[in-house]
């Protein structure tokens, strides 16, 4: 039966992802990221294609938020699969728990409030997904350590879907903000968002992303979704590579 682990990270109250935002996060995400629903479905498509034919599988979701990324599994006919969702925001996982219960997925989902490093050791996972997390982690070494923390929990050969902001092209940023204006985002909110984006240091390029993945034994990255400067890749954990 699904449950939330009682050991919380010291960072379980996450600035910007508390109760005030959790209730509106999905509606905001649909505007902030063009094609968000397609991204979630392609993530599920990628993992189910790699593990096709497995009646039982366990998948890890890092930064699962409100649980929206699990919803496409309802149409992929994998009733024997089990999910573990990790997120440092208790408010976000509270929304996820209610959604998963309403859709009949909670009974096969374990929710853990805390950073990934606080998830107790257990059997290795058959696959994993981490979307929208890496660009919030400051510094290359911290990003590498997070990726290593993921791979420490994966079976050899396990598929991994990873997505984040890559690059900082002013013209593409202007495209993003012009779209947000068209969706009625007020100017003060846009200014706040632009300020926040200057504080986030995205991975510089695809090449830098691939080098980081290679250093953590994640190989053969292939793009499965691109929305302006947000990119999602399917890769695979092959231990013994460059660390």
C-alpha positions as CSV (number, residue, x, y, z in Angstrom):
1,X,0.0,0.0,0.0
2,X,1.2,3.5,-0.8
3,X,2.5,5.6,2.1
4,X,4.7,8.6,2.7
5,X,7.9,8.0,4.6
6,X,8.0,9.8,7.9
7,X,11.6,10.9,7.8
8,X,11.6,14.3,6.2
9,X,14.5,16.2,4.8
10,X,15.7,19.3,6.5
11,X,14.6,21.1,3.3
12,X,11.0,19.8,3.0
13,X,9.7,23.3,3.1
14,X,10.8,24.4,-0.3
15,X,10.8,28.1,-1.3
16,X,8.4,28.7,-4.2
17,X,6.9,25.2,-4.0
18,X,4.8,25.5,-0.8
19,X,1.1,25.2,-0.3
20,X,0.3,28.5,-1.9
21,X,1.8,27.4,-5.2
22,X,1.0,23.7,-5.1
23,X,-2.7,24.2,-5.6
24,X,-2.1,26.1,-8.8
25,X,1.1,24.5,-10.0
26,X,-0.4,22.4,-12.8
27,X,-2.3,25.2,-14.4
28,X,0.8,27.4,-14.2
29,X,3.0,24.6,-15.7
30,X,0.7,24.2,-18.7
31,X,1.3,27.9,-19.5
32,X,5.0,28.2,-18.5
33,X,6.1,25.2,-20.6
34,X,4.5,24.9,-24.0
35,X,3.6,21.2,-24.6
36,X,3.9,20.2,-21.0
37,X,1.2,17.4,-21.4
38,X,3.0,16.0,-24.4
39,X,6.2,16.0,-22.4
40,X,4.7,13.9,-19.7
41,X,3.3,11.4,-22.2
42,X,6.5,11.1,-24.1
43,X,8.4,10.4,-20.8
44,X,6.0,7.5,-20.1
45,X,6.3,6.4,-23.7
46,X,10.1,6.3,-23.5
47,X,10.2,4.3,-20.3
48,X,7.5,1.8,-21.3
49,X,9.1,1.3,-24.7
50,X,12.5,0.5,-23.1
51,X,10.9,-1.9,-20.6
52,X,8.2,-3.2,-22.9
53,X,7.1,-6.7,-22.0
54,X,7.9,-6.5,-18.3
55,X,4.8,-7.4,-16.3
56,X,6.4,-6.0,-13.2
57,X,8.7,-3.0,-12.9
58,X,9.7,-0.4,-10.3
59,X,10.2,3.2,-11.4
60,X,11.7,6.1,-9.5
61,X,10.5,9.7,-10.0
62,X,12.7,12.4,-8.6
63,X,11.0,15.8,-8.0
64,X,7.6,14.2,-8.8
65,X,5.7,17.3,-7.6
66,X,1.9,17.0,-8.0
67,X,2.1,13.6,-9.7
68,X,1.0,14.8,-13.1
69,X,3.8,12.9,-14.8
70,X,2.3,9.6,-13.7
71,X,-1.1,10.2,-15.2
72,X,-0.3,8.8,-18.7
73,X,0.5,5.4,-17.2
74,X,-3.3,4.9,-16.9
75,X,-3.5,4.3,-20.6
76,X,-0.3,2.3,-21.1
77,X,-1.6,-1.0,-19.6
78,X,1.1,-1.7,-17.0
79,X,-0.9,-2.7,-14.0
80,X,2.0,-4.6,-12.4
81,X,4.3,-1.6,-12.4
82,X,5.1,0.2,-9.1
83,X,6.2,3.8,-8.6
84,X,8.3,5.7,-6.0
85,X,7.9,9.5,-6.1
86,X,10.4,11.7,-4.2
87,X,9.9,15.4,-3.6
88,X,11.2,17.8,-0.9
89,X,7.9,19.7,-0.9
90,X,5.3,18.2,1.3
91,X,2.6,20.5,-0.1
92,X,3.3,19.2,-3.7
93,X,3.2,15.6,-2.6
94,X,-0.1,16.2,-0.8
95,X,-1.6,17.3,-4.1
96,X,0.0,14.2,-5.7
97,X,-1.5,11.9,-3.1
98,X,-5.0,13.2,-3.7
99,X,-4.7,13.0,-7.4
100,X,-3.2,9.5,-7.4
101,X,-5.9,8.3,-5.0
102,X,-8.6,9.7,-7.3
103,X,-7.1,8.0,-10.3
104,X,-6.5,4.6,-8.6
105,X,-2.7,4.8,-8.7
106,X,-2.0,5.5,-5.0
107,X,-2.1,1.8,-4.1
108,X,1.0,1.2,-6.2
109,X,2.8,4.4,-5.4
110,X,5.2,5.1,-2.6
111,X,5.6,8.9,-1.8
112,X,8.6,10.1,0.0
113,X,8.9,13.7,1.4
114,X,12.5,14.7,1.2
115,X,15.5,14.9,-1.0
116,X,16.6,11.8,-2.9
117,X,19.5,11.2,-0.5
118,X,17.0,10.7,2.3
119,X,15.2,7.9,0.6
120,X,16.0,4.7,2.5
121,X,18.0,2.1,0.5
122,X,16.0,-0.6,-1.2
123,X,15.9,-2.8,-4.3
124,X,17.3,-1.2,-7.4
125,X,14.9,0.4,-9.7
126,X,14.2,-0.7,-13.3
127,X,14.0,2.9,-14.6
128,X,13.8,6.5,-13.4
129,X,12.7,10.0,-14.4
130,X,13.8,13.4,-13.3
131,X,12.2,16.4,-15.1
132,X,12.5,20.0,-14.1
133,X,14.9,19.5,-11.3
134,X,18.5,19.7,-12.4
135,X,18.5,23.4,-13.4
136,X,17.4,24.3,-9.8
137,X,20.6,22.6,-8.4
138,X,23.4,25.1,-8.0
139,X,26.8,24.1,-9.4
140,X,28.1,21.3,-11.6
141,X,29.5,19.2,-8.7
142,X,26.1,19.3,-6.9
143,X,24.4,18.4,-10.2
144,X,26.8,15.5,-10.7
145,X,26.2,14.3,-7.2
146,X,22.4,14.3,-7.7
147,X,22.8,12.3,-11.0
148,X,25.1,9.8,-9.1
149,X,22.5,9.5,-6.4
150,X,20.0,8.5,-9.1
151,X,22.3,6.0,-10.7
152,X,23.2,4.4,-7.3
153,X,19.6,3.3,-7.2
154,X,19.3,1.9,-10.8
155,X,19.8,-1.5,-12.2
156,X,22.5,-1.8,-14.9
157,X,21.0,-0.9,-18.2
158,X,18.1,0.9,-16.7
159,X,16.5,3.7,-18.8
160,X,16.5,7.2,-17.4
161,X,14.5,10.2,-18.6
162,X,16.0,13.5,-17.6
163,X,14.8,17.0,-18.5
164,X,15.8,20.6,-17.6
165,X,16.6,24.0,-19.0
166,X,19.6,23.8,-21.4
167,X,21.1,27.0,-22.7
168,X,20.4,30.7,-22.2
169,X,19.7,32.2,-25.6
170,X,18.3,35.7,-25.4
171,X,16.2,35.4,-28.5
172,X,14.6,32.1,-27.3
173,X,14.0,33.7,-23.9
174,X,12.2,36.6,-25.7
175,X,10.0,34.0,-27.6
176,X,9.1,32.4,-24.2
177,X,8.2,35.7,-22.6
178,X,6.2,36.9,-25.6
179,X,4.1,33.7,-25.4
180,X,3.5,34.3,-21.7
181,X,2.3,37.8,-22.4
182,X,-0.2,36.4,-25.0
183,X,-1.5,34.0,-22.2
184,X,-2.3,37.0,-20.0
185,X,0.6,36.9,-17.6
186,X,0.8,40.4,-16.1
187,X,3.9,42.4,-16.5
188,X,4.9,42.4,-12.9
189,X,4.8,38.6,-12.9
190,X,6.9,38.5,-16.0
191,X,9.4,40.8,-14.4
192,X,9.6,38.5,-11.4
193,X,10.0,35.5,-13.6
194,X,12.8,37.2,-15.6
195,X,14.6,38.0,-12.4
196,X,14.3,34.4,-11.2
197,X,15.7,33.2,-14.5
198,X,18.8,35.3,-14.1
199,X,19.4,33.5,-10.8
200,X,19.1,30.1,-12.4
201,X,22.3,29.0,-14.1
202,X,21.1,26.4,-16.7
203,X,23.4,23.9,-18.2
204,X,25.2,25.7,-21.0
205,X,24.6,23.5,-24.0
206,X,23.7,20.0,-25.2
207,X,27.4,19.2,-25.2
208,X,27.8,20.2,-21.6
209,X,24.7,18.1,-20.7
210,X,26.0,15.1,-22.5
211,X,29.4,15.4,-20.8
212,X,27.7,15.6,-17.4
213,X,25.7,12.5,-18.1
214,X,28.8,10.6,-19.4
215,X,30.6,11.4,-16.1
216,X,27.8,9.6,-14.2
217,X,27.7,6.6,-16.5
218,X,24.5,7.7,-18.3
219,X,25.0,6.9,-22.0
220,X,23.5,7.3,-25.4
221,X,21.3,10.4,-24.7
222,X,18.6,11.0,-27.2
223,X,16.2,14.0,-27.3
224,X,12.6,13.0,-26.9
225,X,11.1,16.5,-26.2
226,X,12.2,20.1,-26.8
227,X,10.2,23.2,-25.9
228,X,12.4,26.2,-26.6
229,X,15.1,25.9,-24.0
230,X,13.6,23.1,-22.0
231,X,14.9,19.7,-23.2
232,X,14.2,16.1,-22.2
233,X,16.5,13.2,-23.0
234,X,16.3,9.4,-22.8
235,X,19.5,7.9,-21.6
236,X,20.6,4.6,-20.0
237,X,22.7,3.7,-17.0
238,X,25.8,1.6,-17.9
239,X,28.0,1.2,-14.8
240,X,31.7,1.1,-15.4
241,X,31.7,4.2,-17.6
242,X,33.5,7.5,-16.8
243,X,32.6,8.6,-13.3
